[in-house]
Amino acid sequence: MGEMSEAGRLILLGAPLGNPADASARFREVLTSADVVAAEDTRRLIRLARDLDITVGGRIVSYFEGNEERRTPELVEVILGGYVVALVTDGGMPSVSDPGYRLVRAALDVGAPVTVAPGPSAVTTALAISGLPCDRFCFEGFLPRTPGARRSRLRALAAEERTLVFFEAPHRIGAALADLAETFGADRPAALCRELTKTYEEVLRRPLGELARWAAEGDPRGEITLVVAGAPVTAAERPDDDTLRAAVAEREAAGRSRRDAITDVATEYGLRRRDVYTIVHS
């Protein structure tokens, strides 16, 4: 394939989740200057460019789940030819439950430079506003579609102590929440984040059992990110009183109010908030 020009590279673009105003200056600059823009949905990209009052300067090609296997080597050839390829999905960061990983891996395998113009992520956005502990978390993406496989996966995660983040389609969220409530317990705290940054943004902070009932009684719409508290630690792992006081003090020093710090520590260790409050003020 010959020697690669230093100018050729792949740039991953973090796209707005819904509100075009979240697009960074660098996001705009790359869209106008890249030689090729590979988009998960070309029509959505064109609408976004119109909202941002910019013109995509290079050639626009589609790059989605159905054609990424075929298109990946084509784009790698373009990069090796000395051209800049920008990759953008419908929202958030490429590769995170969206097309991108295959192209990143292929570019790295041939020694092509890969860089990023970071931007919004539904994972960290939902985590930050969930009201659940954020210091340790794991991202599980989409749960399996079939009931048996989904329940099996949830059983494997039931003892996970870190906060969990899931993506789910609106037509499957009811069944997923019912399985979560049954497997994790109906009282496990959670936050359902719908249509983040969009006009009808909604965040429901309720136990899994209540969220399952809400989904069963309604007709959830839009893109959904679900944040679920980790499993409470066992009694044998419960920290002593001094450790709990120190954990609350640490969160207060980081800017949390005492009320929120106590709530965070109680959730993290599976304790009643009232008990942690008593320990802190004793």
RAURUR-V974298 format. One record per helix or strand of 2 or more residues. SS is the DSSP state (hx for helix, st for strand). FROM is the first residue (numbers start at 1). LEN is the number of residues. Records with the same first field share a line. If there is no record, write none. Layout:
SS=FROM-LEN + FROM-LEN
This chain:
st=9-5 + 36-4 + 59-4 + 84-5 + 113-5 + 137-6 + 163-6 + 189-6 + 202-6 + 224-5
hx=20-3 + 25-9 + 42-10 + 68-13 + 101-9 + 122-8 + 147-11 + 173-12 + 208-10 + 235-3 + 241-13 + 258-12 + 273-9
